[in-house]
Amino acid sequence: MKQKHFNIPIFIPELACPFQCIFCNQKKITGQASIPSEKEITNLIEKYLKTIDTQKSAVEIAFFGGNFTGLPLAKQETLLKAVTPYFHSGISGIRISTRPDFINKNNLSLLKSYSVQTIELGIQSFDDEVLEKSKRGYDSKKAVSACRMVKKMGFNLGIQMMSGLPGSTLEKEMETAFYASRLQADMARIYPVVVIRDTVLEKLFDEKKYLPLSLNEAVKRSCLLLQYFESKNIPVIRLGLHPSEGLLSGRDIVSGPFHPSFRELVYSEIWKSILSPLLEEREKKSKKLTLRVSPSEVNYVSGYDSCNKIMLLNFFSRVRILPSEKLNGRYYETEWS
């Protein structure tokens, strides 16, 4: 049984995007300035396949960054043809990222014929005020229609949403998550807004007309969004921007809640809230605490930079966090000594 999923990412920044959204500079976000050639695509795929056990993993080739379905159909077909020979090398399918206002039957039919399995739509928000202030160029009605078309044609639907856009609130973001669930999204990505250099948002920030979320607020909102999606059995496959070289170095960031380990911060915060009732067990505060958790959760229980373990050590004389194969999800067992 294949247990892991891998994407082989091919970035096509800003291709065929008719609008310059106020937050967007794909060249800086992805770290890539132009579309790779067919030879570069081939080399990239072969490089990734050397490191992936395709017998134990589901592997998709993923066209990210640009507006894939905004390309001429012939160009779309050229890119798709370049990767389909690798279906005999363990590739299970293709996923693409695109805009909801460039979804139509002709595009979807072409994608279907080339074994595209997943279409991720850069929805960002289902709130019309937020879409307008972000200069997305479409409204919520168009976004909903695109989602329904993708599902009707039998594709997996991915929803990419943003937190902290101009005019947005936690309530509006939770509504976006709610609509994604109603539209039967198969997966979601959550991107807190970061002010990138050479964007309209940078100008608004400089003019004090836009203030990004703090890192703490972005983490807290993402916790709520993540837990809502989990309650609807919708996996969140990305939390926070992909850490390109420019973002990691800080040279492309003006302000905002970018962190290279953003997912870990979110998971750590969730565990902090789960563990907090232990601090109320006053009669046990002088004792040694052992927590047993799922092996996949050990690092998150300890927390980013061991923040949760340090919190517990302020109350207990010793804290151990041990893996237990019999536990799943965010459940734990305690032992006292």
Sequence and secondary structure as in RCSB ss.txt:
>XXXX:A:sequence
MKQKHFNIPIFIPELACPFQCIFCNQKKITGQASIPSEKEITNLIEKYLKTIDTQKSAVEIAFFGGNFTGLPLAK
QETLLKAVTPYFHSGISGIRISTRPDFINKNNLSLLKSYSVQTIELGIQSFDDEVLEKSKRGYDSKKAVSACRMV
KKMGFNLGIQMMSGLPGSTLEKEMETAFYASRLQADMARIYPVVVIRDTVLEKLFDEKKYLPLSLNEAVKRSCLL
LQYFESKNIPVIRLGLHPSEGLLSGRDIVSGPFHPSFRELVYSEIWKSILSPLLEEREKKSKKLTLRVSPSEVNY
VSGYDSCNKIMLLNFFSRVRILPSEKLNGRYYETEWS
>XXXX:A:secstr
   EEEEEEEE TTTT  S  TT  HHHHHS  S   HHHHHHHHHHHHTT  TTTEEEEEEEESS GGGS HHH
HHHHHHHHGGGGGGTEEEEEEEE GGG  HHHHHHHHHTTEEEEEEEEE S HHHHHHTT SS HHHHHHHHHHH
HHTT EEEEEEEES TT  HHHHHHHHHHHHHTT SEEEEEE  EETTSHHHHHHHTTS     HHHHHHHHHHH
HHHHHHTT  EEEES    HHHHHSTTEEES   TTHHHHHHHHHHHHHHGGGGG GGGTTSEEEEEE GGGHHH
HH GGGHHHHHHHTTSSEEEEEE TT  TT EEEEE 
